[in-house]
Amino acid sequence: QVQVMETGGALVQPGGSLKLSCTASGNVYSISTMGWYRQAPGKEREVVATIVSGGSTSYSDSVKSRFTVSRDNGKNILYLQMNNLKPEDTAIYYCNVIGRKLKGWESYNSWGRGTQVTVRS
């Protein structure tokens, strides 16, 4: 079992900053991709940012100039630094981890339970 846990969600004012963390644990072994997704009330879950083991990143257009994703490969921790937050950033933010287990080289695609980010005056 690969476990994923997000932390750092909070209530923040527009223009403020927040940093989310995601930790993968269990039979992780080899992670290929980690990513942040979010889901606002009444909307579909959407990708925010992803990063591969080599360090290449990808961002959605709505956050590219404001958010920064990074990864500690040794500790299997994913971060999302969010600056200049806007009310439309309000959502539950989920962490996704893709990789392969040692036993049988079994692939996995695991999700955390999410952390709430609310941007409001």
N, C-alpha and C positions, 0 to 999 in steps of 0.2 A: 504494500500500500504506500502510495506517495501522498503525503499531506502537504497542503498549501494553506498558508495563513497570511492575511493582509492586516496591516496595522497603520495607524496614522490619520484616519479619517476624522474630520472635525467640522465645526461651524466656523466659517471664516468670512470676513468682510470682502466685498468686491475690491479687487486690486491687491489683495493680500496673497500670501504664499503658504504652501503646505507641502510636506514631504511624506509620501507613502512608502511603506516597506512591505516586502513580500518574502517570506521564507519557505523554502521547500525542504521537506524532511522525509525520512523513511527510506525506502528502497529507491533512491533517486539515481545513483550511480553516474549517469551521463546525461546532462541536460543539453539539449540542442537549441531550444528557443524558450524565452520567457517573454510574457507580454502583459500589458494592462488593457483592460476593457472596461466599459462603463455602460450603465443602463439607467436612464432617467425615467421617471414615472410615465407610464403610458407609451413608452418608446421601446424600440428594439435595442438589444445590446449591440454596441459598436466598439470597434477597435480604437484604442487611444495611441498606443505605442508598443513596439516590439523590439527585441534585441536578441541577436544570435550569440553563440559562444565566442565568436571571433570579434565581437564588438560592434558590428554593423547595426544601425538602428533605422527604424521606420516610424513615421508619425502621421497621424491624420492631419489634414489641412487646418482644421480648427484649433489645433494645439501646438503645431510645429514651432512657432516662434515664442511660445510661452512655457512649454513643458520640456523636461529633459529626463530621459530614461537611462539608467545605468545598471550595471550588474557586477556583483562580486562573485566571480566564478568559483573561487575557492570555498566560499561559505554558502553558495546557492541562495543568495539574497538578491532581490530585485528592488530597485528604487524608482520612484517617480517624483521628481522635483517639479512642483507646479507653482508658477509665478503669474502675477497679474490675473488672478482668478476672476472669472465672470459668473454671473448668476446661471448662465446656461451650462456651466460646468457641473452644476449640481446633479449628482447621480450616485449610485452605488458603484464603486470601483472594484473590479474583480481582477485577480491575478491568475494567469494561465501559465502552466509549465508543461513543456513537451520534451520527452527524452526517452531513454531506454534503461531498463533495469539490468542488473548484472545477470540474474538468473534467467537463462534462456534468451537473453538479449531481448526481452519483451518490451515493446513500446508502450508508452503511456501518454495520456493527455489529461492532466489534472487541473482542477479549478478550486480556488478558495471560496469562502462563503461571502466575501465582499466586505467593504468598509464604506461607510456613508460619508460623503463629502457634500456639505451644504454651503453655498455661497450666498450670503444675504446680509443686508445692512442691519 
